Amino acid sequence: MDLLHYSACGEGPPVILIHGMAASSHDWEALMPDLVAAGYRALAVDLLGHGESAKPESAEVYTSRHVYAALEEWLAGLKDSLPFFLIGHSLGGLMCMIYALRYPQNVRAMVLIDPVYSPEQLSPLLRWLNRRPALGVKALQVVPLKAIDALLGWDPISAPHFPPDVRWQIAVDYKRASPHILYIPRTIPDLTPDLERIEAQTLVIWGEKDLTLAPDTFPDLVADLPNARGYPIPGSGHQPHIGDPDLVNHLILDFLSQPPIRQIPPVDSI
């Protein structure tokens, strides 16, 4: 039985889409049609414990290492489609970078959206929760779906950019994920010493008002990656690909269409 569920559409060079924590492949519903129209094959995967993928009962499984191992196994089954374009958001960005370090020959290029690459990026709230993950697990088990939706509606940064149906899907993804995913953030490795070894041409996109990960860490990431360009999205929070899809999709498609080059200038403004 396959551990990971995924959806695929289109024909052409493969683009692997990897969501963040407590999300699912639904995160890419605005991007996938544009990728297909541009001549790519889009494959959106649900990470272990998320969406429609397997949700093991043991809390010990919910580490970044186990989540990555399941993803790598799934990608190995796509070996006839090599090499890939990789697009990852938050935790998905971490997965992309680890894969690019281990299998550089399999990566055409990467797009990282508000990616996590170090525990130092986490907000004070997430650091507090990392010391008490059982509290978050219990809360996610008992809180009603409608309450999650309502809480998302109070977000002063993201809520104004999310239509009600999109916000509801985000709430559904929170609720249907294994509550044990809240153990994952405390296992995030620090990739900072390894960033200089990631050779793939990379586009880093981030929201300037990200409340989940410190926004000032993303220019540092762009500077440390040998072949990266960065685009801050003004007024956007942690999910610019959902809150501002027209702009983010344009940036992604323009980047994917460029021939591979090296030593891209570090940070551009929009």
Secondary structure as GFF3:
##gff-version 3
##sequence-region A 1 270
A	DSSP	beta_strand	6	9	.	.	.	ID=ss1
A	DSSP	beta_strand	14	18	.	.	.	ID=ss2
A	DSSP	three_ten_helix	25	28	.	.	.	ID=ss3
A	DSSP	alpha_helix	32	37	.	.	.	ID=ss4
A	DSSP	beta_strand	41	45	.	.	.	ID=ss5
A	DSSP	three_ten_helix	59	61	.	.	.	ID=ss6
A	DSSP	alpha_helix	64	76	.	.	.	ID=ss7
A	DSSP	three_ten_helix	79	81	.	.	.	ID=ss8
A	DSSP	beta_strand	84	89	.	.	.	ID=ss9
A	DSSP	alpha_helix	91	102	.	.	.	ID=ss10
A	DSSP	three_ten_helix	104	106	.	.	.	ID=ss11
A	DSSP	beta_strand	107	113	.	.	.	ID=ss12
A	DSSP	three_ten_helix	119	121	.	.	.	ID=ss13
A	DSSP	alpha_helix	124	130	.	.	.	ID=ss14
A	DSSP	alpha_helix	133	142	.	.	.	ID=ss15
A	DSSP	alpha_helix	145	153	.	.	.	ID=ss16
A	DSSP	three_ten_helix	159	161	.	.	.	ID=ss17
A	DSSP	alpha_helix	164	176	.	.	.	ID=ss18
A	DSSP	three_ten_helix	179	183	.	.	.	ID=ss19
A	DSSP	three_ten_helix	185	187	.	.	.	ID=ss20
A	DSSP	three_ten_helix	192	197	.	.	.	ID=ss21
A	DSSP	beta_strand	201	207	.	.	.	ID=ss22
A	DSSP	alpha_helix	217	224	.	.	.	ID=ss23
A	DSSP	beta_strand	228	233	.	.	.	ID=ss24
A	DSSP	alpha_helix	240	243	.	.	.	ID=ss25
A	DSSP	alpha_helix	245	256	.	.	.	ID=ss26
###
